Amino acid sequence: MRVIIAAVGRLKQGPERDLAKRYREHAAKAGRQVGMRDVEIIEIAESRAREAERRRIEESIALTQLIPDGAATVVLDQGGENVDSAAFASLLRRWNDQGCPAAVFIVGGPDGVTPNLRADANLRIAFGAATWPHQLVRVMLLEQLYRAVTILTGHPYHRAERP
């Protein structure tokens, strides 16, 4: 199963990018043991439209075009579910076991995504009630992907109970 992070905006040089790269590489390497082919990050440019709704629409269209047929889609959304690490790992395992070709994690722009994109997702998740900068959300998502893989492989990185 491919894991794709489709994100609005570029992660600029700096500590966030370095940390994101490290977690992506760890997740991709360890993920091979559990059927993950790769962890891809696809960045799309932020819309330059003046109105927030127009930006949301343009960015959501671009994000939707990145979703392969049959993929499980997860939108990172402040109003989404809080999913603990073990449950997150279980989701990845289930999608992989079901033969899902890809899991796509969507990180919208500062204005979010359209209601249609949110509604069409298999899951909406949040990293708590706080609002996080998009750069940190991407790092947190990559860390959770790595953590999920370590849970699935029995690696000691995650020290809580295993699913």
MOFEN-V850289 format. One record per helix or strand. SS is the DSSP state (alpha for helix, beta for strand). FROM is the first residue (numbers start at 1). LEN is the number of residues. If there is no record, write none. Layout:
{{SS | FROM | LEN} {SS | FROM | LEN}}
This chain:
{{beta | 2 | 7} {alpha | 15 | 20} {beta | 38 | 7} {alpha | 52 | 13} {beta | 72 | 11} {alpha | 85 | 13} {beta | 102 | 6} {beta | 109 | 1} {beta | 112 | 1} {alpha | 115 | 6} {beta | 123 | 4} {alpha | 134 | 20}}
